[in-house]
Amino acid sequence: MKTDPETFIRANTEIMTPPHVPEIRLHLATEAHDLWLKTEDELQEIGLPPPFWAFAWAGGQGLARYILDNPETVSGKRVLDFASGSGIVAIAARFAGAAEVTAADIDPWAMAAVRLNALKNGVQVAFAGDDLIGRPVDADIVLAGDVFYDRDFADRLVPWFKALAAQGIEVLVGDPGRAYLPKQNLVSCAAYEVAVTRALEDSEVKKTTVWKFAAG
């Protein structure tokens, strides 16, 4: 890397509480920071992939809210937070009493963000940087916020999530109506109106649903 992730994150974010999950504090980018405005070329120049970890996306906020409001979902369980980003869902699982929590993300910058955010919230979260799709997981429940934004990615995820569900591993996804959310094999658990910023989304409030993947 051309720059130290933790140093960069501290310098280019503020400690904020996401509007739908005020219990959690995160290092997030705002319109006041250059990170918000950097182009793809500028990000590549400093060795930074698209900074998904720097924002509290609606799907992650909704899923974190559900976990905090229904702690029995994860209490005492081994949790995998897939495509963790900022770690908001992983941190919520820790707050809700999960026995073990692993945040998984292929972006090495997310590892630094999760570490800093877990530290800020006084919890311990392990990290996995490998591509886990299609592989067995050592978890009782898999959580995934805002993962159906890309067709190719969704095409890989759906059979994996179905296979995990068939093995008895619970799979919950938080989704604000992304284009590639599968229409089958989903059971609604809860729905929320999540405040977001128009700089990220097409509206100031996104209806976000927490879905459970069925095995069929």
Secondary structure, DSSP 8 states (H G I E B T S, - for coil): --S-HHHHHHHH-EEE--TT-TT--EEE--TTSHHHH--HHHHHHTT----GGGS--HHHHHHHHHHHH-GGGTTTSEEEEET-TT-HHHHHHHHTT-SEEEEE-S-HHHHHHHHHHHHHTT---EEE-S--TTS--S-SEEEEES--SSHHHHHHHHHHHHHHHHTT-EEEEEESS-TT--SSSEEEEEEEEEE--TTTSSSSEEEEEEEEE---
